[in-house]
């Protein structure tokens, strides 16, 4: 099961003795963007840029770059750290 599949059920609460990543907030931002319809809008407006069908959606590629910038990355190779 992937966190992307359950973003609508995502809840934030305080807890003890839990290991989390500093990038955990990206799931909240993704959920917010999805609820605003941003992913659908990106898909609609930028679909013409997709040249290959490798299983990734246009909004996933765009959000990877946005997530990179939000989490402090400054080089495309830093996207690997988000995986």
HUJOTA-V629417 format. One record per residue. N is the residue number from 1. RES is the residue in three letters. SS is DSSP state (alpha for helix, beta for strand, coil for the rest). Layout:
[[N | RES | SS] [N | RES | SS]]
This chain:
[[1 | UNK | coil] [2 | UNK | coil] [3 | UNK | alpha] [4 | UNK | alpha] [5 | UNK | alpha] [6 | UNK | alpha] [7 | UNK | alpha] [8 | UNK | alpha] [9 | UNK | alpha] [10 | UNK | coil] [11 | UNK | coil] [12 | UNK | coil] [13 | UNK | coil] [14 | UNK | coil] [15 | UNK | coil] [16 | UNK | coil] [17 | UNK | coil] [18 | UNK | coil] [19 | UNK | coil] [20 | UNK | coil] [21 | UNK | coil] [22 | UNK | coil] [23 | UNK | coil] [24 | UNK | coil] [25 | UNK | alpha] [26 | UNK | alpha] [27 | UNK | alpha] [28 | UNK | alpha] [29 | UNK | alpha] [30 | UNK | alpha] [31 | UNK | alpha] [32 | UNK | alpha] [33 | UNK | alpha] [34 | UNK | alpha] [35 | UNK | alpha] [36 | UNK | alpha] [37 | UNK | coil] [38 | UNK | alpha] [39 | UNK | alpha] [40 | UNK | alpha] [41 | UNK | alpha] [42 | UNK | alpha] [43 | UNK | alpha] [44 | UNK | alpha] [45 | UNK | alpha] [46 | UNK | alpha] [47 | UNK | alpha] [48 | UNK | alpha] [49 | UNK | alpha] [50 | UNK | coil] [51 | UNK | coil] [52 | UNK | coil] [53 | UNK | coil] [54 | UNK | coil] [55 | UNK | coil] [56 | UNK | coil] [57 | UNK | coil] [58 | UNK | alpha] [59 | UNK | alpha] [60 | UNK | alpha] [61 | UNK | alpha] [62 | UNK | alpha] [63 | UNK | alpha] [64 | UNK | alpha] [65 | UNK | alpha] [66 | UNK | alpha] [67 | UNK | alpha] [68 | UNK | alpha] [69 | UNK | alpha] [70 | UNK | alpha] [71 | UNK | coil] [72 | UNK | coil] [73 | UNK | coil] [74 | UNK | coil] [75 | UNK | coil] [76 | UNK | alpha] [77 | UNK | alpha] [78 | UNK | alpha] [79 | UNK | alpha] [80 | UNK | alpha] [81 | UNK | alpha] [82 | UNK | alpha] [83 | UNK | coil]]
